[in-house]
Amino acid sequence: MIQLTNVAKYYPTGFGKTYVLRQISLSINEGEFVSIMGPSGSGKSTLLHILGLLEEPSEGEYRLLNEPVQKLSEKKRTELHRTQIGFVFQAYHLIDELTVYENIETPLLYKGLSGSERKSRVAELLDRFNIVAKKDLFPAQLSGGQQQLVGIARAIAARPRVIFADEPTGNLHSDQAREIMELFRKLNQEDGVTIVQVTHSEGNAAYGNRVLNLKDGWMV
Ligand SMILES: Nc1ncnc2c1ncn2[C@@H]1O[C@H](COP(=O)(O)OP(=O)(O)OP(=O)(O)O)[C@@H](O)[C@H]1O
């Protein structure tokens, strides 16, 4: 499903360049639940952003669902992003001015679903995540754990085949964190969604089937 070949990422600094990722080659099969671990600054988020089509590699090749990502038109890449990928951020990234209901509905609008389809899909997610009573509240009126549930509901609303999660429990208490990880396990095992998460927690990594370790931008 995911194949990186000799991927590097660098930023220009002064007269030279600073490498954040070097010679990353990896493949992830559909149905896996993979954790990316490593010290702070080792390049984990950068790698996840490349996988989630939020950043482009400086060198190397990325194939997602057999599509050569860098060679696709902007339109095709956006389409791939909207239909196949869900991204969960540590800091939730909900839209403050939209209610819980509207936040979850947003990707469905992009996907062009009809009003009635959107309504039933959002209702199903609110129900599944036990947040029906919160549907008309704004993100600022929710706890961190509830905001992350909304973030995940939004990420899976369009039924993506893969979810990328950047320290999804980083800001949560342990009970809330467990709830989120159990949810990921269910999505992976029952719905077959491929999951790639960045985590600092061995406990969170234990929910997955494989760990990729980064150090100073290298896979070790
Ligand atoms: N836009 C940028 N310009 C220059 N350097 C950058 C940029 N984005 C990231 N970096 C550098 O890339 C390195 C890796 O950052 P990244 O966020 O991927 O690390 P990380 O492993 O996710 O760290 P953490 O665990 O602290 O979140 C850092 O040294 C960071 O300063």
Ligand as a Chemical Component Dictionary entry (heavy atoms), coordinates in Angstrom:
data_LIG
# 
_chem_comp.id                   LIG 
_chem_comp.type                 NON-POLYMER 
_chem_comp.pdbx_formal_charge   0 
_chem_comp.three_letter_code    LIG 
# 
loop_
_chem_comp_atom.comp_id 
_chem_comp_atom.atom_id 
_chem_comp_atom.alt_atom_id 
_chem_comp_atom.type_symbol 
_chem_comp_atom.charge 
_chem_comp_atom.model_Cartn_x 
_chem_comp_atom.model_Cartn_y 
_chem_comp_atom.model_Cartn_z 
_chem_comp_atom.pdbx_ordinal 
LIG N1  N1  N 0 10.182 23.822 7.884  1  
LIG C1  C1  C 0 11.325 23.445 8.459  2  
LIG N2  N2  N 0 12.499 24.107 8.226  3  
LIG C2  C2  C 0 13.642 23.709 8.797  4  
LIG N3  N3  N 0 13.760 22.647 9.628  5  
LIG C3  C3  C 0 12.648 21.952 9.896  6  
LIG C4  C4  C 0 11.375 22.296 9.334  7  
LIG N4  N4  N 0 10.459 21.401 9.784  8  
LIG C5  C5  C 0 11.126 20.556 10.601 9  
LIG N5  N5  N 0 12.426 20.865 10.673 10 
LIG C6  C6  C 0 13.466 20.172 11.467 11 
LIG O1  O1  O 0 13.387 18.801 11.199 12 
LIG C7  C7  C 0 13.759 18.041 12.340 13 
LIG C8  C8  C 0 12.754 16.936 12.540 14 
LIG O2  O2  O 0 11.504 17.479 12.892 15 
LIG P1  P1  P 0 10.233 16.538 13.183 16 
LIG O3  O3  O 0 9.121  17.427 13.633 17 
LIG O4  O4  O 0 9.983  15.673 12.015 18 
LIG O5  O5  O 0 10.778 15.665 14.404 19 
LIG P2  P2  P 0 10.004 14.686 15.382 20 
LIG O6  O6  O 0 10.813 13.445 15.438 21 
LIG O7  O7  O 0 8.581  14.571 14.966 22 
LIG O8  O8  O 0 10.133 15.470 16.755 23 
LIG P3  P3  P 0 9.145  15.540 18.031 24 
LIG O9  O9  O 0 9.138  14.168 18.632 25 
LIG O10 O10 O 0 9.822  16.527 18.917 26 
LIG O11 O11 O 0 7.811  15.997 17.536 27 
LIG C9  C9  C 0 13.848 19.026 13.499 28 
LIG O12 O12 O 0 15.196 19.237 13.801 29 
LIG C10 C10 C 0 13.206 20.282 12.960 30 
LIG O13 O13 O 0 13.810 21.436 13.475 31 
# 
loop_
_chem_comp_bond.comp_id 
_chem_comp_bond.atom_id_1 
_chem_comp_bond.atom_id_2 
_chem_comp_bond.value_order 
_chem_comp_bond.pdbx_ordinal 
LIG N1  C1  SING 1  
LIG C1  N2  SING 2  
LIG C1  C4  DOUB 3  
LIG N2  C2  DOUB 4  
LIG C2  N3  SING 5  
LIG N3  C3  DOUB 6  
LIG C3  C4  SING 7  
LIG C3  N5  SING 8  
LIG C4  N4  SING 9  
LIG N4  C5  DOUB 10 
LIG C5  N5  SING 11 
LIG N5  C6  SING 12 
LIG C6  O1  SING 13 
LIG C6  C10 SING 14 
LIG O1  C7  SING 15 
LIG C7  C8  SING 16 
LIG C7  C9  SING 17 
LIG C8  O2  SING 18 
LIG O2  P1  SING 19 
LIG P1  O3  DOUB 20 
LIG P1  O4  SING 21 
LIG P1  O5  SING 22 
LIG O5  P2  SING 23 
LIG P2  O6  DOUB 24 
LIG P2  O7  SING 25 
LIG P2  O8  SING 26 
LIG O8  P3  SING 27 
LIG P3  O9  DOUB 28 
LIG P3  O10 SING 29 
LIG P3  O11 SING 30 
LIG C9  O12 SING 31 
LIG C9  C10 SING 32 
LIG C10 O13 SING 33 
# 
